[in-house]
Amino acid sequence: MGDGLRVLLVEDSKMLTERLTEAIRQVPHVDLVGTVDTEAGALAAVTRDAIDVIILDLHLRQGTGFGVMRALAGSPTRPRIIVLTNYDLPEYKNAAIALGASHFLDKARDYGRLPEVLHEISGGHGSPH
């Protein structure tokens, strides 16, 4: 088991998955353990691997990010959840936070903040704040 933050990326856009994979791999002390594009894939990965953080799109190839959050809501080992979506709507944000998301990021506006958020969660110091 590495000492890094174990991250699962749940995203249905191949292009964005590639870009995010690249960005996540640049963050020190963060290990990307996998990428999946369905609700079932996300839940299987969480069951199989000790995931610390899920980067979660709300609209998946099959299922939704909300479905993933609902399924994990009662789990004692539930990972931290960072929602990363194109649907930056107050009702979505409120629902995601209610279901336990620690961050709600807009793909267009907050994309560049993802490494910083991961750095913060991993206990990194020297964040630009």
N, C-alpha and C positions, 0 to 999 in steps of 0.2 A: 504494500500500500504506500503510495507516494505521499509526500507531505503537502501536496497541492490541493487546492479546492477542486473537487470533482464536479464538472459541469456537463449537463446534457442540453443539447440544442434541439428544440422542437420547432421546426420551420418547414413549410411546404414549398417555398420557392428555392429551386436549385441554385440560382444565381446568388440569392441572398445567403443561402447556407454556405456557399463557397467564400463569400466576402466576410461573413461572420466568423467562420472557422479560422480564417486568416487573422482577423482582429483578436479573437480569443487567444490564439496561440502566442500572440505578442505579450500577453499579460503574464508577469512573473507569478509563480506559485499558483497557477491555474492549469488544470489538466482537463482538456475536452475529452470526455470518455465516449461520446457518441453523438450522432445526429439522427433524428427520426422525423417523419413527416405525418404521422397519424397519432390519434389519441391512444389507440391500443399499443402502438409502438412505444409511446412515452411511458405508459403504465408498466409495460413489460420491462423496459430498461430500468425503471426505478425499483422494481421488484428484484431484478437480477443484480444490479450494481449499486454500490453505496454512493448515491448521488447527493451532493451537497447543495447544488443550485441547478434549477431548471430555467433556461431562457425559453420562454413560451410564446409562440404566436397564438392568436385567438382563433384564426380560421385555418384549419388543417386540411390535408388531402382527404382525410376521413376523421370525423369527430371534430371537437373544438377544444380550445384551451380551457374553456370553462368546465368542460367535461373532465379534463385532466385534474383541474383544481378541486372539483367536487369529489372525484374518486379518492384524492389524496387527503381530503379535509380531516378525516378521522385518524390518519396514520401517525403513530408516535414518532416515526422517523422521517416525517415529511420534509423534503428539501425546501430551501428558500426558493421563492418563485419571482422571477423578473419577467413581467409581461412586456413583449416587444411587438407592437401591432401597428397596422395602418389605420385602425379604427379608434382614434383618440377621442372617444365620446365620454362625457361625464358619467353616463349611466354604466358604460362598460368599465370605466375606471373604478367607480364605486362598487360594482359587483365583484371585480377582481380583488380589490382590497378587502372586501367583506369575506371573500373566499381564501384570504390569506396571502395574497401577493404582497411582497415587500416593496416592489418597484413597479411602476407602470410607465413604459417608455413608448413614445411615438416614433415609428421607424424613420419618418422623414426628418423630424426635428431633433430627436434624441439619440439617433444611431451612434454618433460619435462619443456619447457618454458611456456606452456599454463597458469599455475597458476600465474606465474610472470606477464605475459601480462595482464591477467584479473585484477590482483592486481593494476597494473599501470593504467589501464583504470578506475578502480573504485576510483582512486584518492588516492590510498594507498601510504603511505610513507615508507621509509626505504627499498626500492628495492635495491638489491645488485648491484648497479652501481656506 
